[in-house]
Amino acid sequence: MEILAVQGKAALRGELKIQGSKNAVLPMLAASLLHKGVTELTNVPRIWDVFCMIHILEELGAKVTFQGHCLRVDASFADGVRVSKEYGGKSRSSVLMLGALLARNREACLGLPGGCSIGERPVDLHQRAMEALGAETYVEEDMICAAAKNGLTGAVIRFPFPSVGATENALLAAVGAEGTSLLCGCAREPEIRDLCYFLKNMGAGIEGIGSSRLIVRGGMPLHDSSFAVNGDRIAAGTCLAAVAAAGGDICLNGVEAKDLIGMWEAFLRMGCRLKAEPGRILCSADERPAAIEELVTAPYPGFPTDMQSLFLAALCRGKGVSRVRETIFENRFEIVPELCRMGACIGEEDGLVKVVGQEKLSGAYVEAKDLRGGAALAVAALGAEGETRIAGLSHIRRGYEDLPGDLAGLGVKARVIQEEKHDEKRKEIQG
């Protein structure tokens, strides 16, 4: 088993190039199926979720080459309509194949999407969007299937909740539908904005980009294209949370401050000193962060749920009492028992945690249960005394190209080690 070992109590210093956005590139890969030709993406992160999507595209008949951070998809003969449970069950983003396959091949059948165990992620909003465009859908034996024998037709789709995935799926299906679609109540995350620009670069007609109301003129001819993926705002936020937890002075390149709306103010409240420059962010902080009276997750432009566990980890050493409320995913607090093993003082009740900041945390054996929770344990480790060993590195690799290397590049002693008997050793040390 791979273990991430992090030596704490070391301020972060230096510059780092932020990887391409995980949450932007995955829907773009699904969208590549809409064009029966070649799509090129640059600044693509070499993460496990991207490799999973590549397997899915190849399973459907596409030819994919991935060299360095440039990915090329030739979907000329991607005529498959079925995504196996083997791959569909590994990544939540596999559900985006629903809209893309319906638009291209008028049929889709895929294993219910997997990913992190952070809570229920129903597909009903995805189904409603496809049905509004004229498809028939059903869920049976861990598979979601849909068919549109006569093709998709433009329609009005109203989302009762600004779901990122459902908005993306509706966009893909609407681009391939005949006629104009109006999407109301859309999610507004930067990744959706980037997907819209990616689709326009292919030849799609989309208006209202960046708003909750999108107009999609379907059936327009698409063409070969090339597109650069923007920097990952959550990866950038992870580095800023690390500075909040352990102190330091860093410069992050390849990311825009405007994409960090929602978390920017929260970092300032913790005492971080931030400066935005074109294409980069500078951050410095004293070693121990200020407490935040209340932090509540919300759809964009609110505080992102993907950053909740990372802030929670930093606030474990806050000067005072912090409260964090999760409103999106009910299992985002799975990290709490692991943080408590490091000496954190956290109480949890009904979607809210109360964090009594501790001056001292101690290194421990802990386990990542999900992607962001794993990165958050690394953040907590940076502010702790001694070495922390984090099992479940595979979760972290789903969304971070090289978190150990990034930390090492900022002056942290971080390394990957192999431990065949992690569970036994953890019990021996922790009792």
C-alpha positions in Angstrom: 0.0 0.0 0.0 1.2 3.5 -0.9 1.5 5.9 2.1 2.1 9.6 1.9 4.5 10.6 4.7 4.5 14.3 5.6 6.9 16.0 8.1 5.1 18.9 9.8 6.0 22.3 11.3 7.7 23.6 8.2 6.5 26.7 6.5 5.9 26.6 2.7 8.1 28.7 0.5 8.6 29.0 -3.3 6.7 29.0 -6.6 4.4 26.3 -8.0 2.8 25.8 -11.4 -0.9 24.8 -10.8 -2.0 21.8 -12.7 -4.9 21.9 -15.3 -8.4 21.7 -13.8 -9.7 18.3 -13.1 -13.4 19.4 -13.0 -13.0 21.3 -16.3 -11.2 18.6 -18.3 -13.5 15.7 -17.5 -16.6 17.1 -19.1 -14.5 18.3 -22.0 -13.4 14.7 -22.6 -17.0 13.6 -22.6 -17.8 16.5 -25.0 -15.2 15.3 -27.4 -17.6 12.6 -28.5 -20.0 15.2 -29.9 -17.6 15.7 -32.9 -16.8 12.9 -35.3 -13.3 14.0 -35.6 -10.3 15.2 -33.6 -10.2 17.2 -30.4 -7.0 18.3 -28.7 -6.6 19.5 -25.2 -3.5 21.0 -23.6 -2.5 21.5 -19.9 -4.3 18.3 -19.1 -3.5 16.9 -15.6 -2.1 13.4 -15.5 -4.5 12.2 -12.8 -6.3 9.0 -12.3 -9.8 10.4 -13.1 -8.5 11.5 -16.5 -7.0 8.1 -17.2 -10.4 6.5 -16.2 -12.2 8.8 -18.8 -9.6 7.8 -21.4 -10.4 4.1 -20.8 -14.1 5.0 -21.2 -13.5 6.8 -24.5 -11.4 3.9 -25.8 -14.1 1.5 -24.7 -16.6 3.4 -26.9 -14.3 3.3 -29.9 -12.3 6.5 -29.7 -8.6 6.7 -30.3 -6.7 8.6 -27.6 -3.1 9.7 -27.3 -1.8 11.3 -24.2 1.7 12.7 -24.3 3.0 15.0 -21.6 0.0 17.2 -20.8 -1.4 17.2 -24.4 -4.3 14.9 -25.0 -5.7 14.0 -28.5 -9.1 12.3 -29.0 -10.1 11.0 -32.4 -13.8 10.2 -32.1 -14.4 9.5 -35.8 -15.5 5.9 -35.1 -16.7 6.1 -31.5 -20.0 4.3 -32.1 -20.2 2.4 -28.8 -23.2 3.2 -26.5 -22.3 1.2 -23.4 -19.9 2.2 -20.6 -19.0 -0.8 -18.5 -19.5 -0.9 -14.7 -15.7 -1.4 -14.4 -15.0 2.1 -15.6 -18.3 3.8 -15.0 -18.2 2.9 -11.4 -14.8 4.4 -10.7 -15.6 8.0 -11.6 -18.5 10.3 -11.0 -17.8 12.1 -14.3 -18.7 9.0 -16.3 -22.3 10.1 -16.0 -21.5 12.9 -18.4 -21.4 10.2 -21.1 -25.2 10.1 -20.9 -25.7 13.4 -22.6 -22.8 13.0 -25.0 -23.8 9.5 -26.2 -27.5 10.4 -26.6 -26.5 13.4 -28.7 -24.2 11.4 -30.8 -25.6 7.9 -31.0 -29.2 8.3 -29.7 -28.6 5.7 -27.0 -26.6 5.3 -23.8 -26.2 2.7 -21.1 -23.6 3.1 -18.3 -22.9 1.8 -14.8 -24.1 4.2 -12.1 -21.2 6.5 -11.5 -18.8 6.1 -8.6 -16.1 8.3 -7.2 -15.7 9.5 -3.6 -18.0 8.3 -0.7 -19.0 11.9 0.3 -22.7 11.4 0.1 -25.6 10.6 -2.1 -25.3 11.9 -5.7 -28.6 10.9 -7.4 -28.9 11.0 -11.1 -32.6 12.1 -11.2 -31.7 15.7 -12.4 -29.7 14.2 -15.2 -32.6 12.0 -16.2 -35.1 14.9 -16.1 -32.9 16.9 -18.4 -32.5 14.1 -20.9 -36.3 13.4 -20.8 -37.0 17.1 -21.4 -35.0 16.8 -24.6 -37.0 13.8 -25.8 -35.2 10.8 -24.4 -36.6 7.9 -22.4 -34.5 6.9 -19.3 -34.5 4.3 -16.7 -32.3 2.9 -13.9 -32.0 -0.8 -13.5 -29.4 -3.1 -11.7 -26.9 -0.4 -11.2 -27.1 0.9 -14.7 -28.6 4.1 -16.1 -29.9 3.7 -19.7 -31.5 6.2 -22.1 -32.7 6.2 -25.7 -33.9 8.8 -28.2 -34.9 6.9 -31.3 -35.8 10.0 -33.2 -33.0 12.1 -31.8 -33.0 14.9 -29.3 -35.1 18.1 -29.7 -34.4 21.5 -28.1 -36.5 22.2 -25.0 -36.7 24.3 -21.9 -34.9 22.7 -18.9 -35.4 24.1 -15.4 -33.1 22.9 -12.7 -34.6 23.0 -9.1 -31.0 23.0 -7.8 -27.8 24.3 -9.5 -26.3 20.8 -10.1 -22.9 21.0 -11.8 -23.1 17.6 -13.4 -26.7 17.9 -14.5 -25.9 21.3 -16.1 -23.0 19.9 -17.9 -24.9 16.8 -19.1 -27.8 19.1 -20.4 -25.3 21.3 -22.2 -23.8 18.3 -24.0 -27.2 16.9 -25.0 -28.5 20.3 -26.0 -25.5 20.9 -28.3 -26.4 17.7 -30.2 -30.2 18.3 -30.2 -32.1 19.8 -33.1 -33.3 23.3 -32.3 -32.8 25.8 -29.5 -32.7 24.9 -25.8 -33.1 27.2 -22.8 -31.4 26.0 -19.6 -32.6 27.8 -16.5 -31.2 27.6 -12.9 -27.8 26.3 -14.2 -24.8 25.9 -12.0 -22.3 28.8 -12.6 -19.0 27.2 -11.6 -15.9 28.3 -13.6 -15.7 24.8 -15.0 -19.1 25.2 -16.7 -18.0 28.5 -18.1 -14.8 26.8 -19.5 -17.0 23.9 -20.9 -19.1 26.5 -22.7 -16.1 28.1 -24.3 -14.7 24.7 -25.2 -17.9 23.8 -27.0 -18.1 27.2 -28.7 -14.5 26.6 -29.9 -15.8 23.4 -31.5 -18.5 25.3 -33.3 -21.5 25.2 -30.8 -23.8 28.1 -30.3 -24.1 29.1 -26.7 -25.2 32.4 -25.1 -25.4 33.5 -21.5 -22.0 32.0 -20.5 -21.3 32.6 -16.8 -24.9 33.1 -15.9 -27.6 30.7 -14.6 -29.5 31.0 -17.9 -27.9 29.4 -21.0 -29.3 29.4 -24.5 -28.0 26.5 -26.7 -28.5 26.5 -30.4 -28.3 22.8 -31.1 -27.4 21.0 -34.3 -24.7 23.3 -35.4 -21.8 21.7 -37.3 -18.8 21.0 -35.2 -15.2 20.8 -36.3 -11.7 19.8 -35.2 -10.4 22.0 -32.4 -7.7 22.7 -29.9 -8.3 24.1 -26.4 -6.1 24.9 -23.3 -7.5 23.8 -19.9 -7.3 26.5 -17.2 -5.6 26.0 -13.9 -7.3 24.0 -11.2 -8.9 26.4 -8.6 -9.3 23.6 -6.0 -5.6 22.5 -6.4 -4.7 26.2 -5.9 -7.0 26.4 -2.9 -5.3 23.3 -1.4 -1.9 25.1 -1.5 -3.4 28.2 0.1 -4.9 26.1 2.8 -1.5 24.5 3.4 0.0 28.0 3.9 -2.9 28.9 6.3 -2.2 25.8 8.3 1.6 25.9 8.5 2.6 29.5 7.4 4.8 30.5 4.6 5.1 32.6 1.5 4.3 31.1 -1.9 3.5 32.1 -5.5 1.0 30.0 -7.5 1.3 30.3 -11.3 -1.3 29.4 -13.9 -4.4 30.2 -12.0 -6.7 33.3 -11.9 -7.9 34.8 -8.6 -11.4 35.4 -10.0 -11.9 31.7 -10.1 -11.4 31.5 -6.3 -14.4 33.6 -5.5 -16.1 32.1 -2.4 -12.9 30.9 -0.8 -10.9 34.1 -1.2 -12.7 36.0 1.5 -12.5 32.9 3.8 -8.7 32.8 3.4 -8.5 36.5 4.3 -10.6 35.8 7.4 -8.1 33.2 8.5 -5.3 35.8 8.3 -3.8 34.9 4.9 -2.3 37.8 3.0 -3.3 37.5 -0.7 -2.3 39.3 -3.8 -3.8 38.7 -7.2 -1.8 39.3 -10.4 -2.6 38.2 -14.0 -2.1 34.4 -14.1 -0.8 34.0 -10.6 -1.6 34.4 -6.8 0.8 35.3 -4.0 0.0 34.2 -0.5 1.7 34.6 2.8 0.6 33.8 6.4 1.7 33.5 10.0 1.9 30.0 11.3 -1.4 29.8 13.1 -4.6 30.8 11.4 -7.5 32.9 12.9 -10.7 31.1 13.7 -13.8 31.6 11.5 -17.1 32.0 13.4 -19.2 30.3 10.7 -18.3 28.9 7.3 -21.1 27.5 5.1 -20.8 25.6 1.8 -23.0 26.8 -1.0 -23.2 26.6 -4.8 -20.9 29.0 -6.8 -20.2 31.8 -6.1 -20.5 30.6 -2.5 -17.9 28.7 -0.5 -17.2 25.5 -2.5 -17.9 22.1 -0.9 -14.7 20.8 -2.4 -12.7 23.2 -0.1 -14.7 22.4 3.1 -12.5 19.6 4.4 -9.3 21.6 3.5 -10.4 24.6 5.6 -11.5 22.3 8.4 -8.0 20.8 8.5 -6.4 24.3 8.7 -8.9 25.5 11.3 -7.9 22.7 13.7 -5.1 25.0 14.7 -7.2 28.1 14.6 -7.0 30.8 17.3 -10.5 30.2 18.8 -13.7 28.4 17.9 -14.8 27.8 14.3 -18.0 26.4 12.9 -18.3 24.7 9.5 -21.7 23.8 8.0 -21.9 21.4 5.0 -25.1 21.9 2.8 -24.1 19.9 -0.3 -22.8 16.5 0.6 -23.7 14.9 3.9 -20.6 12.7 4.2 -18.0 15.4 3.8 -17.1 15.1 7.5 -15.7 11.6 7.2 -12.3 13.3 7.8 -13.3 14.2 11.4 -12.2 11.0 13.2 -8.9 11.1 11.3 -8.2 14.7 12.4 -9.1 13.8 16.0 -6.4 11.1 15.9 -4.0 14.0 15.3 -5.2 15.9 18.4 -7.9 18.0 16.9 -10.9 19.0 19.0 -14.0 18.6 16.8 -17.7 18.0 17.6 -20.2 17.1 14.9 -23.9 17.3 14.8 -26.5 17.6 11.9 -24.2 18.9 9.1 -22.3 21.2 11.4 -19.0 20.8 13.1 -17.5 22.9 15.9 -13.8 23.2 15.9 -11.9 24.3 19.0 -8.5 25.3 17.6 -5.5 23.6 19.2 -2.1 25.2 19.4 -0.5 21.8 18.9 -1.4 18.8 16.7 0.6 15.6 16.5 1.6 13.4 13.6 -0.3 10.2 13.4 -1.3 7.3 11.2 -4.5 8.4 9.4 -6.5 7.2 6.3 -7.9 9.1 3.4 -11.5 8.2 2.7 -12.0 10.5 -0.3 -10.1 12.8 -2.7 -10.4 16.2 -0.9 -10.4 14.6 2.5 -7.0 13.0 1.7 -5.6 16.3 0.6 -7.0 17.9 3.8 -5.1 15.3 5.9 -1.9 16.5 4.2 -2.8 20.1 5.1 -3.4 19.1 8.7 -0.1 17.2 8.7 1.8 20.4 7.7 0.6 22.1 10.9 1.3 19.1 13.2 4.5 18.2 15.0 6.3 15.1 13.8 5.5 12.9 10.9 2.0 12.0 9.7 1.5 8.9 7.5 -1.6 9.0 5.2 -3.0 5.8 3.8 -5.3 5.8 0.8 -3.0 7.8 -1.5 -5.0 6.4 -4.4 -7.9 8.7 -3.5 -5.6 11.8 -3.7 -4.2 10.7 -7.0 -7.7 10.9 -8.5 -7.4 14.7 -8.5 -3.9 15.7 -7.8 -1.1 15.0 -10.3 1.7 14.9 -7.8 0.7 16.3 -4.4 3.9 14.9 -2.7 6.1 16.5 -5.4 4.2 19.8 -5.1 4.7 19.9 -1.4 8.4 19.0 -1.7 8.8 21.7 -4.3 7.6 24.2 -1.6 10.1 23.0 0.9 8.1 20.3 2.7 9.5 16.9 3.6 7.0 14.8 1.8 7.6 11.3 0.4 5.7 8.2 -0.8 6.5 5.0 0.9 5.3 1.4 0.7 3.8 -0.3 3.7 2.3 -3.8 3.2 0.9 -4.0 6.7 -0.4 -0.5 7.3 -3.5 -1.6 9.2 -1.6 -3.6 11.7 1.0 -0.9 12.2 -1.6 1.7 12.7 -3.3 -0.3 15.4 0.0 -1.0 17.1 0.9 2.7 17.3 -2.5 4.1 18.1 -3.9 1.4 20.3 
